[in-house]
Amino acid sequence: MIEDKTFPFQEGNYWRIMKHFCWCVNNSGVLSRKDLDYSGALAGITADRITAVILCSHALKPLKFSSESRAILDIFKSNKLVPKFDDEKANSICKKFLGGKIKLSLNVDLSNLNFDFSKYDAAAINQSPIKFYKAVSSAADDALNYLQEYETAAQIPPKISVSYTDSPRLSPEENKLLAERQNFLVKKFDPCTEDTKAQILSFKAQAEELEACIDKINHAKNSLRVLAELEKFPRVSFELFSENLAQIVTFATDKINFFAENKNFVTAMAESFDTWTKDYISFKTNLKAQFENLCIQNSIDAEIYNEWYDDWQKLRFNIEGRVFPLAEFALKENLGEVAISALEKLAQYKGEVDNFYLNDRKSIYQKFAFQAGGDLQEKFEVESSLYKLTEKFQRALQEIIFTCEKTEPRVFLLRWAELLTNIPIDEITAFVADKKLDAISAEVLNQFAELKRQNFTAYLADSQAYGAALQKREQEFNALVFKIRKGLR
């Protein structure tokens, strides 16, 4: 690219690009500094020289790439690079971001949330209905323009303003769960500007009615007398009108400001909520049909595979129920990136649960279908398989937990996941109680209960100790299941 002199940003006869001679390259898998004034690539990026980056470089671009500014800054951050701009304000923002948390704000001056009514002579307006309707109409236009400026700057995603509509495919409980999280976004972040605009337009319409009334009076034979009556007719003072108008608009702009401060988080949550909702409805329709067809092809009775789907649905519903509490906590604690990462891990776990029921569940059934007491062995193998998935999820969450500096979010994430990790234990103890299995000792059941009561918060100061505690619990669970299955033979 450089040697054939066809690169459009190359400077004259020099090898340099835009007057810079040091550029980042991928040197046999190592991020290195390429000095274009000399041949070869120098290992490492040294601190004594500014090293430039071509943003489309495959040396930096991850597999999943977004061209949004935040994503590009993430690439710099992960590679320990600092972008340098001619604009010092941009440098300051990048420095804050690369050094830790930063809230993105609107690209407009939000310091003054009140309208400037100094151009209006309130005393004169109050004395004249003509001046009054003109001033009201003008102020309404100012308010609408002002609000439009905020909306344009904020770029509020349309999904935030859409309330959830119940699906006939879902139960009342399921619809309630999905509505709760969608309406959370609407309640917290939708500025309801359409309602605000309607109020402002109502003021303008009333001013236009007054104008039309005066025009009608002007065509009347007794216009002077009627004008005198109109002049004395009660109307709000312009001071009170303007104060009320400013309050209405300020309420809406405050909501927009709140959105702007949390824009990346809200946008990501809106997209995520929409994806999760569509996926769950698909689970109740398309995925269910696919599951039934697979079972029919394998000669599995409807009574059996319907029972499997019921178990699958209960687990999926519990997974679905973890989405909203995470978003709510993340907003309160300003942990948007943590929430997004945790939701990705939860989605991976959900996908593995789906894969288990679509591909592995029938194999376990067929393995024990013709054995004496095979239904019991089948149940314990199913729960053991699902427990492995929850343990995998908890280990995936471990890295996210220990990126949190404070104890409170670490404890929250731990307890947030516990409901899912305890499900296989609850299923086994409930199954044993329901079947009244005398072969399983009370001691083993007590050990299962103790397994559930284990407190992992004691290990949240040390990632290595936490990982060891998880491994110990997994070993204890497997040992207890082995004891149960051995006792049933």
BELKA-V656218 format. One record per pair of residues at least 4 apart in sequence whose C-alpha atoms are under 8 Angstrom apart, sorted by the first residue. I is the first residue (numbers start at 1). J is the second residue. Records with the same first field share a line. If there is no record, write none. Layout:
I: J ; J
//
This chain:
1: 5 ; 6 ; 7
2: 6 ; 7 ; 10 ; 15
3: 15
5: 10 ; 15
6: 10
9: 17 ; 18
10: 14 ; 15 ; 16 ; 17 ; 18
11: 15 ; 16 ; 17 ; 18 ; 19
15: 21 ; 36 ; 37
16: 20 ; 21 ; 36 ; 37
17: 21
20: 52
21: 34 ; 35 ; 36 ; 37
22: 33 ; 34 ; 35 ; 36 ; 49 ; 50 ; 51 ; 52
23: 33 ; 34 ; 35 ; 36 ; 51 ; 52 ; 53 ; 54
24: 31 ; 32 ; 33 ; 34 ; 45 ; 51 ; 52 ; 53 ; 54
25: 31 ; 32 ; 33 ; 34 ; 57 ; 59
26: 30 ; 31 ; 32 ; 58 ; 59
27: 31 ; 32 ; 41 ; 43
29: 59
30: 43 ; 44
31: 43 ; 44 ; 45 ; 59
32: 41 ; 42 ; 43 ; 44 ; 45
33: 41 ; 42 ; 43 ; 44 ; 45 ; 46 ; 51
34: 40 ; 41 ; 42
35: 39 ; 40 ; 41 ; 42
45: 51
53: 57
55: 60
56: 60 ; 61
57: 61
58: 62
60: 75 ; 79
61: 65 ; 75
62: 75
65: 71
66: 71 ; 72
67: 71 ; 72
68: 72
69: 73
70: 74
71: 75
72: 76
73: 77 ; 94 ; 98
74: 78
75: 79
76: 80 ; 81 ; 82 ; 83
77: 81 ; 82 ; 98
82: 94 ; 95 ; 98
83: 91 ; 94
84: 91
85: 90 ; 91
86: 91
87: 91
88: 92
89: 93
90: 94
91: 95
92: 96
93: 97
94: 98
95: 99
96: 100 ; 101 ; 102
97: 101 ; 102
103: 261 ; 262
104: 260 ; 261 ; 262 ; 263 ; 264
105: 257 ; 260 ; 261
106: 110 ; 153 ; 154 ; 257 ; 260
107: 153
108: 150 ; 153
113: 250 ; 253
114: 246 ; 250
115: 143 ; 246
117: 242
120: 125 ; 135
121: 125
122: 126 ; 238 ; 239
123: 127
124: 128 ; 131
125: 129 ; 131 ; 132 ; 135 ; 238
126: 131 ; 132 ; 237 ; 238
127: 231
128: 132 ; 231
129: 133 ; 210 ; 230 ; 231
130: 134 ; 211
131: 135
132: 136 ; 207 ; 238
133: 137 ; 207 ; 208 ; 210 ; 211
134: 138 ; 207
135: 139
136: 140 ; 203 ; 204 ; 207 ; 238
137: 141 ; 203 ; 204 ; 207 ; 208
138: 142
139: 143 ; 242
140: 144 ; 200 ; 201 ; 203 ; 204 ; 245
141: 145
142: 146
143: 147 ; 200 ; 245 ; 246 ; 249
144: 148 ; 197 ; 200
145: 149
146: 150
147: 151 ; 193 ; 249 ; 253
148: 152
149: 153
150: 154 ; 253 ; 256
151: 155 ; 156 ; 256
154: 256 ; 259 ; 260
156: 160 ; 259
157: 161 ; 267 ; 270
158: 162
159: 270 ; 271 ; 274
160: 182 ; 185 ; 186 ; 189 ; 190 ; 270
161: 185 ; 186 ; 190 ; 192
162: 182 ; 186
163: 179 ; 182 ; 183 ; 186
164: 178 ; 179 ; 182 ; 183
165: 179
166: 170 ; 175 ; 179
167: 175
169: 281 ; 284 ; 285
170: 174 ; 175 ; 281 ; 284
171: 175
172: 176
173: 177
174: 178 ; 317
175: 179
176: 180
177: 181 ; 321
178: 182 ; 277
179: 183
180: 184 ; 324
181: 185 ; 273 ; 323 ; 324
182: 186 ; 270 ; 273
183: 187
184: 188
185: 189 ; 190 ; 266 ; 270
186: 190
189: 255 ; 256 ; 258 ; 259 ; 266
190: 255 ; 256 ; 259
191: 252 ; 253 ; 255 ; 256
192: 196 ; 252
193: 197 ; 252
194: 198
195: 199
196: 200 ; 248 ; 249 ; 252
197: 201
198: 202
199: 203
200: 204 ; 245
201: 205
202: 206
203: 207
204: 208
205: 209
206: 210
207: 211
208: 212
209: 213
210: 214
211: 215
212: 216
213: 217
214: 218 ; 227
215: 219
216: 220
217: 222 ; 223 ; 226 ; 227
218: 223
219: 223
222: 226
223: 227
224: 228
225: 229
226: 230
227: 231
228: 232
229: 233
236: 240 ; 241
237: 241
238: 242
239: 243
240: 244
241: 245
242: 246
243: 247
244: 248
245: 249
246: 250
247: 251
248: 252
249: 253
250: 254
251: 255
252: 256
253: 257
254: 258
255: 259
256: 260
257: 261
258: 262
259: 263 ; 266
262: 266
263: 267
264: 268 ; 336
265: 269 ; 331 ; 336 ; 337 ; 340
266: 270
267: 271
268: 272 ; 340
269: 273 ; 327 ; 340
270: 274
271: 275
272: 276
273: 277
274: 278
275: 279
276: 280 ; 320
277: 281
278: 282
279: 283
280: 284
281: 285
282: 286 ; 287
283: 287 ; 288
284: 288
285: 289
286: 290
287: 291
288: 292 ; 309
289: 293
290: 294
291: 295 ; 357 ; 358
292: 296 ; 305
293: 297
294: 298 ; 358
295: 299 ; 300 ; 301 ; 305 ; 362
296: 300 ; 301 ; 302
300: 304 ; 305
301: 305
302: 306
303: 307
304: 308
305: 309
306: 310
307: 311
308: 312 ; 357
309: 313
310: 314
311: 315
312: 316 ; 354 ; 357
313: 317
314: 318
315: 319
316: 320 ; 350
317: 321
318: 322 ; 420
319: 323 ; 346 ; 350 ; 420
321: 325
322: 326 ; 416 ; 417
323: 327 ; 343
324: 328
325: 329 ; 416
326: 330 ; 339 ; 416
327: 331 ; 336 ; 339
328: 332
329: 333 ; 335
330: 334 ; 335 ; 336 ; 338 ; 339
331: 335 ; 336
335: 339
336: 340
337: 341
338: 342 ; 400 ; 404
339: 343
340: 344
341: 345 ; 400
342: 346 ; 397 ; 400
343: 347
344: 348
345: 349 ; 393 ; 396 ; 397
346: 350 ; 393
347: 351
348: 352
349: 353 ; 389 ; 390 ; 393
350: 354
351: 355
352: 356 ; 389
353: 357 ; 386 ; 389
354: 358
355: 359 ; 360
356: 360 ; 361
357: 361 ; 362
358: 362
359: 363
360: 364
361: 365 ; 382
362: 366
363: 367
364: 368 ; 378 ; 381 ; 382
365: 369 ; 378
366: 370
368: 374 ; 375 ; 377 ; 378
369: 374 ; 375
370: 374
373: 377 ; 488 ; 489
374: 378
375: 379
376: 380
377: 381 ; 485
378: 382
379: 383
380: 384 ; 428 ; 481 ; 485
381: 385
382: 386
383: 387 ; 424 ; 427 ; 428
384: 388 ; 424 ; 478 ; 481
385: 389
386: 390 ; 424
387: 391 ; 421 ; 424
388: 392
389: 393
390: 394 ; 420 ; 421
391: 395 ; 421 ; 470 ; 474
392: 396
393: 397
394: 398 ; 417 ; 421
395: 399 ; 467 ; 470
396: 400
397: 401
398: 402 ; 463 ; 467
399: 403
400: 404
401: 409 ; 410 ; 413 ; 414
402: 410 ; 460 ; 463
404: 409 ; 410
406: 410
407: 411 ; 460
408: 412
409: 413
410: 414 ; 460
411: 415 ; 457 ; 460
412: 416
413: 417
414: 418 ; 456 ; 457
415: 419
417: 421
418: 422
419: 423
422: 426 ; 452
423: 427
424: 428
425: 429 ; 448 ; 452
426: 430
427: 431
428: 432
429: 433 ; 445 ; 448
430: 434
431: 435
432: 436 ; 437 ; 440
433: 437
439: 484 ; 487 ; 488
440: 444 ; 445 ; 484 ; 487 ; 488
441: 445
442: 446
443: 447
444: 448 ; 480 ; 483 ; 484
445: 449
446: 450
447: 451 ; 480
448: 452 ; 477 ; 480
449: 453
450: 454
451: 473 ; 476 ; 477
456: 460 ; 466 ; 469
459: 463 ; 465 ; 466 ; 469
460: 466
462: 466
463: 467
464: 468
465: 469
466: 470
467: 471
468: 472
469: 473
470: 474
471: 475
472: 476
473: 477
474: 478
475: 479
476: 480
477: 481
478: 482
479: 483
480: 484
481: 485
482: 486
483: 487
484: 488
485: 489
//
